Amino acid sequence: MLERINGPQDIKELNREELEILASEIRRFLIEKISATGGHLASNLGVVELTMAMYLTFDLPKDKIIWDVGHQAYTHKILSGRKDYFDDLRQYGGLSGFPKTKESPCDCFDTGHSSTSISAGLGMAQARDILGEDYSVVSIIGDGALTGGMAYEALNNAAQIKKNFIIVLNDNNMSISENVGGISQYLGGIRTGSGYNDLKKSVTSLLEKIPVAGPRLIDKISRTKQGIKQLLIPGMLFEDMGIIYLGPVDGHDLKKLRRVLQEAKRLDQAVLVHVITQKGKGYAPAERNPARFHGVEAFDIETGKPKVKKENPSYTDIFSRKLCQLAQERTDIVAVTAAMPDGTGLKKFASLYPERFFDVGIAEQHAVTSAAGMAAAGLKPVVAVYSSFLQRGYDQILHDVCIQNLPVVFAIDRAGLVGSDGETHQGIFDLSFMTSIPNMSVLAPKNLWELRREMEFAMDYCGPVAIRYPRGEAYRGLKEFCEPIVYGRGEMIFEEDGLALLAVGSMVSTAEHIREKMKAEGYHVTLANGRFIKPVDFELVDRLAGNHEFVVTLEENVLQGGFGLEVTAYIHEHYPQVKVLNVALPDAYVEHGNVSLLREGLGIDSDSIIRKIKNRFFYKEPCGKGEQALLPPKAI
């Protein structure tokens, strides 16, 4: 059946038995492909029938489907005609793991972060109505995404729309008993039927004509109806907001899904369809442990175990162990996460200190401000969050934490390039937006030992402080760092003359490799670790600029608003004779792909940087015939 699917209309040519076969084939296809490339498995296995029902009910790409987050859109990509590209899923230059408008007209909106689909879908529906166009708009959102406040802001606004707008709630966690489900399904069918709605309008119109008593009767009937609904219908939260609720419906029953979606299409207002699915369905290891198979690296299908075993601890592992050690020594330390206890390394902390652990759901704004409240009341909160998700709490950092100079620690994981998840997940902006806030201090460790010392420093620091570290294996090179961190101080690692490398965080190891390669060619190279991005160690900068002709800054962050430009401005003001080269990421969104390939393509790997250094500092101007001659390095 899968071979017959080459475009969005092809699924409509299959009969019921063929559709059942197709669902099985899609699951087998997903397991085989994701086991080779890695990706989001459990969430995609859970929405196979739901996606098929969407394609059978709606007309893509004319109708618009917005996938919240979008990591569950693999079946959508298959049905829209992209199955032949799955061998390169999330690979450099290959198929994205998220909806991308540039990939297909069936992707109507780029997504990657949670709780956005209702807002985007409502905006599309409003544009449709203003422009007088005719198509359906469907926002598909998970129950986890409904922990995000933005979703409720959109729901509140959606109740005002006077034309059809469909919200599909993909619920893969909540348990609802059969009898409640049956009653609500029955009432949902009655309430969307034309007979019920016509009768409701007629009765209301008739009662309104009765003087004095009419409005009272309408109000009494309405309150009685609401009371019955409260007892029988699980979707009263949505009904009370003015959104019609349909469901719950079995998200793996294609016939029921198609029927309820057809009902939803008939309503000229916002309607929410509640669908119950099983995350990981069809693959036993993912069914048993859906969280572990949410986002996976390449794995063995038979066992479900990763193909490549992790040899050394990651920065997340180091953070996790150190935080637990510090929490054992200090009872005021608490940890906060926004639905990411596993990804941020807080799972162990949660098991050891459950009363001091707070998972607030997908609500970064609330995470930051609740941490501010804890800090104001005498605790030492640690907010562990991915760099790309911390962006959502910027106002709360600025307004609720930093204005009051509260001692909140931000452990910023996945800082820098993260690879396969692409533009929406690259952590390349945090240095710029964090250093722009007064009272905030920002550090980045060069290796695993320095991360431990920086955490000790952060626990004793009396104001807001952020520690940003990359995804993946913690660097063990350079010397073990045992001394306490001194506020605002970097370190000189190797001191020579001529060329100075001033790096922060993950780029210190890159600078070390640059130094080794250039020394092998006869160059003198100094290496310094900035350590603090804010405040910059200007005494260290004075030492470098006062003794070197050339200074190179290195950071894994966009250039705009970053570490390098601040250092450059200082050197240009105080040492105008010194030439400076900034190595950073461009003013652009970075696509998905292997991190090593991305670094090379963006010119921040050691060989690319060496070429930049030589072209900037050590090559003469073009000669008469156009060739360039290399100036010899200083004599050793």
GIBELPE-V693554 format. One record per residue. N is the residue number from 1. RES is the residue in one small letter. OMEGA is omega in whole degrees, -180 to 180 (999 if undefined). Layout:
{{N;RES;OMEGA} {N;RES;OMEGA}}
This chain:
{{1;m;-176} {2;l;179} {3;e;-179} {4;r;-178} {5;i;180} {6;n;180} {7;g;-171} {8;p;-179} {9;q;-172} {10;d;-178} {11;i;-178} {12;k;179} {13;e;-176} {14;l;175} {15;n;-174} {16;r;-179} {17;e;180} {18;e;178} {19;l;178} {20;e;177} {21;i;-180} {22;l;180} {23;a;179} {24;s;-179} {25;e;179} {26;i;180} {27;r;179} {28;r;179} {29;f;-179} {30;l;-179} {31;i;-179} {32;e;-175} {33;k;-177} {34;i;176} {35;s;180} {36;a;-174} {37;t;-168} {38;g;180} {39;g;-180} {40;h;-173} {41;l;-171} {42;a;-178} {43;s;-180} {44;n;177} {45;l;-177} {46;g;-175} {47;v;-178} {48;v;-179} {49;e;178} {50;l;180} {51;t;177} {52;m;179} {53;a;178} {54;m;-179} {55;y;178} {56;l;-175} {57;t;-174} {58;f;-175} {59;d;179} {60;l;4} {61;p;179} {62;k;175} {63;d;-173} {64;k;176} {65;i;178} {66;i;-179} {67;w;178} {68;d;-171} {69;v;176} {70;g;180} {71;h;179} {72;q;-174} {73;a;-178} {74;y;178} {75;t;175} {76;h;180} {77;k;178} {78;i;-176} {79;l;-180} {80;s;174} {81;g;-176} {82;r;-175} {83;k;-177} {84;d;-178} {85;y;-174} {86;f;176} {87;d;180} {88;d;-180} {89;l;177} {90;r;176} {91;q;-179} {92;y;-179} {93;g;-177} {94;g;-177} {95;l;179} {96;s;175} {97;g;-179} {98;f;176} {99;p;180} {100;k;-177} {101;t;-179} {102;k;179} {103;e;-173} {104;s;175} {105;p;177} {106;c;173} {107;d;-173} {108;c;-177} {109;f;178} {110;d;177} {111;t;-179} {112;g;176} {113;h;-171} {114;s;169} {115;s;-176} {116;t;-167} {117;s;-178} {118;i;177} {119;s;-179} {120;a;-180} {121;g;178} {122;l;178} {123;g;178} {124;m;180} {125;a;179} {126;q;177} {127;a;177} {128;r;-176} {129;d;179} {130;i;-178} {131;l;177} {132;g;-180} {133;e;-173} {134;d;174} {135;y;180} {136;s;175} {137;v;-178} {138;v;173} {139;s;180} {140;i;-175} {141;i;180} {142;g;179} {143;d;177} {144;g;-180} {145;a;178} {146;l;171} {147;t;178} {148;g;-176} {149;g;-179} {150;m;180} {151;a;-179} {152;y;174} {153;e;-180} {154;a;178} {155;l;179} {156;n;-179} {157;n;-176} {158;a;-179} {159;a;-176} {160;q;-175} {161;i;-175} {162;k;176} {163;k;-175} {164;n;173} {165;f;-173} {166;i;174} {167;i;177} {168;v;177} {169;l;178} {170;n;-174} {171;d;180} {172;n;-178} {173;n;-174} {174;m;179} {175;s;180} {176;i;-176} {177;s;-175} {178;e;-174} {179;n;177} {180;v;179} {181;g;-179} {182;g;-180} {183;i;-177} {184;s;178} {185;q;179} {186;y;180} {187;l;178} {188;g;178} {189;g;179} {190;i;-173} {191;r;180} {192;t;178} {193;g;-178} {194;s;-180} {195;g;-179} {196;y;-177} {197;n;178} {198;d;180} {199;l;-180} {200;k;180} {201;k;-178} {202;s;-180} {203;v;-180} {204;t;-180} {205;s;-180} {206;l;-178} {207;l;-179} {208;e;-179} {209;k;-180} {210;i;-178} {211;p;174} {212;v;-174} {213;a;-176} {214;g;180} {215;p;179} {216;r;178} {217;l;178} {218;i;-179} {219;d;-178} {220;k;178} {221;i;-180} {222;s;-179} {223;r;177} {224;t;179} {225;k;180} {226;q;180} {227;g;178} {228;i;179} {229;k;-179} {230;q;-179} {231;l;-168} {232;l;-171} {233;i;-177} {234;p;-177} {235;g;-175} {236;m;176} {237;l;-178} {238;f;178} {239;e;180} {240;d;177} {241;m;-180} {242;g;-179} {243;i;178} {244;i;-179} {245;y;175} {246;l;177} {247;g;2} {248;p;179} {249;v;179} {250;d;-177} {251;g;176} {252;h;176} {253;d;-173} {254;l;-179} {255;k;-180} {256;k;179} {257;l;-179} {258;r;-179} {259;r;-177} {260;v;178} {261;l;176} {262;q;177} {263;e;-179} {264;a;-178} {265;k;-175} {266;r;-173} {267;l;178} {268;d;175} {269;q;178} {270;a;-180} {271;v;179} {272;l;178} {273;v;-176} {274;h;-175} {275;v;179} {276;i;180} {277;t;177} {278;q;179} {279;k;-180} {280;g;-173} {281;k;176} {282;g;178} {283;y;-169} {284;a;179} {285;p;180} {286;a;176} {287;e;-179} {288;r;-176} {289;n;-177} {290;p;-179} {291;a;-178} {292;r;-179} {293;f;175} {294;h;175} {295;g;-173} {296;v;167} {297;e;178} {298;a;-175} {299;f;177} {300;d;-175} {301;i;-176} {302;e;-174} {303;t;-175} {304;g;-177} {305;k;179} {306;p;179} {307;k;180} {308;v;180} {309;k;-180} {310;k;-177} {311;e;-173} {312;n;-180} {313;p;176} {314;s;174} {315;y;177} {316;t;178} {317;d;-180} {318;i;177} {319;f;-177} {320;s;-177} {321;r;-178} {322;k;180} {323;l;178} {324;c;178} {325;q;-180} {326;l;180} {327;a;176} {328;q;-178} {329;e;-176} {330;r;-177} {331;t;179} {332;d;-179} {333;i;176} {334;v;-179} {335;a;-178} {336;v;175} {337;t;178} {338;a;176} {339;a;-179} {340;m;-179} {341;p;179} {342;d;-175} {343;g;-178} {344;t;177} {345;g;-177} {346;l;-177} {347;k;179} {348;k;177} {349;f;-179} {350;a;-180} {351;s;-179} {352;l;-175} {353;y;-175} {354;p;-179} {355;e;180} {356;r;-179} {357;f;-177} {358;f;172} {359;d;-173} {360;v;-175} {361;g;-177} {362;i;-173} {363;a;-176} {364;e;179} {365;q;179} {366;h;179} {367;a;-177} {368;v;-176} {369;t;176} {370;s;175} {371;a;177} {372;a;177} {373;g;178} {374;m;180} {375;a;179} {376;a;-179} {377;a;172} {378;g;178} {379;l;177} {380;k;-177} {381;p;173} {382;v;178} {383;v;180} {384;a;-171} {385;v;173} {386;y;-180} {387;s;-175} {388;s;179} {389;f;178} {390;l;177} {391;q;-176} {392;r;-179} {393;g;-175} {394;y;-178} {395;d;-179} {396;q;175} {397;i;-178} {398;l;-169} {399;h;-171} {400;d;-178} {401;v;-168} {402;c;177} {403;i;-180} {404;q;179} {405;n;-176} {406;l;-175} {407;p;176} {408;v;178} {409;v;176} {410;f;176} {411;a;-171} {412;i;-180} {413;d;179} {414;r;177} {415;a;-176} {416;g;-179} {417;l;-180} {418;v;172} {419;g;-161} {420;s;-178} {421;d;170} {422;g;-168} {423;e;-174} {424;t;-175} {425;h;178} {426;q;-177} {427;g;-169} {428;i;-178} {429;f;-170} {430;d;178} {431;l;-178} {432;s;-175} {433;f;179} {434;m;-178} {435;t;179} {436;s;-174} {437;i;176} {438;p;179} {439;n;180} {440;m;173} {441;s;-175} {442;v;178} {443;l;174} {444;a;-177} {445;p;177} {446;k;-180} {447;n;-174} {448;l;-179} {449;w;-179} {450;e;176} {451;l;179} {452;r;-180} {453;r;-180} {454;e;176} {455;m;176} {456;e;178} {457;f;-176} {458;a;-179} {459;m;-180} {460;d;-177} {461;y;-172} {462;c;179} {463;g;179} {464;p;180} {465;v;179} {466;a;174} {467;i;-178} {468;r;-178} {469;y;-172} {470;p;172} {471;r;171} {472;g;-173} {473;e;179} {474;a;-179} {475;y;-179} {476;r;-178} {477;g;-175} {478;l;-173} {479;k;175} {480;e;-175} {481;f;-175} {482;c;-176} {483;e;175} {484;p;177} {485;i;175} {486;v;-174} {487;y;175} {488;g;-178} {489;r;171} {490;g;180} {491;e;173} {492;m;-178} {493;i;175} {494;f;-178} {495;e;175} {496;e;176} {497;d;178} {498;g;-177} {499;l;179} {500;a;174} {501;l;178} {502;l;-173} {503;a;175} {504;v;174} {505;g;-176} {506;s;-178} {507;m;176} {508;v;179} {509;s;176} {510;t;178} {511;a;177} {512;e;179} {513;h;176} {514;i;-179} {515;r;-179} {516;e;-178} {517;k;-178} {518;m;177} {519;k;178} {520;a;177} {521;e;176} {522;g;-180} {523;y;170} {524;h;-175} {525;v;173} {526;t;177} {527;l;178} {528;a;178} {529;n;-179} {530;g;180} {531;r;177} {532;f;172} {533;i;172} {534;k;-2} {535;p;176} {536;v;177} {537;d;-177} {538;f;173} {539;e;176} {540;l;178} {541;v;176} {542;d;-179} {543;r;-180} {544;l;-177} {545;a;-180} {546;g;-174} {547;n;-177} {548;h;176} {549;e;-173} {550;f;177} {551;v;177} {552;v;174} {553;t;-177} {554;l;179} {555;e;177} {556;e;-177} {557;n;176} {558;v;-178} {559;l;-176} {560;q;178} {561;g;-175} {562;g;-177} {563;f;-173} {564;g;-178} {565;l;178} {566;e;177} {567;v;-180} {568;t;-180} {569;a;-180} {570;y;-179} {571;i;-180} {572;h;180} {573;e;-173} {574;h;-178} {575;y;-174} {576;p;-180} {577;q;-176} {578;v;177} {579;k;-176} {580;v;174} {581;l;177} {582;n;173} {583;v;-179} {584;a;-179} {585;l;-176} {586;p;178} {587;d;-174} {588;a;172} {589;y;-174} {590;v;-179} {591;e;178} {592;h;178} {593;g;176} {594;n;-174} {595;v;180} {596;s;178} {597;l;178} {598;l;180} {599;r;179} {600;e;-180} {601;g;-179} {602;l;175} {603;g;178} {604;i;170} {605;d;-172} {606;s;-178} {607;d;179} {608;s;-179} {609;i;177} {610;i;177} {611;r;178} {612;k;-179} {613;i;-178} {614;k;-180} {615;n;-177} {616;r;-169} {617;f;-165} {618;f;176} {619;y;174} {620;k;173} {621;e;-180} {622;p;178} {623;c;-176} {624;g;-177} {625;k;176} {626;g;-178} {627;e;176} {628;q;-179} {629;a;-179} {630;l;174} {631;l;179} {632;p;177} {633;p;178} {634;k;178} {635;a;-180} {636;i;999}}
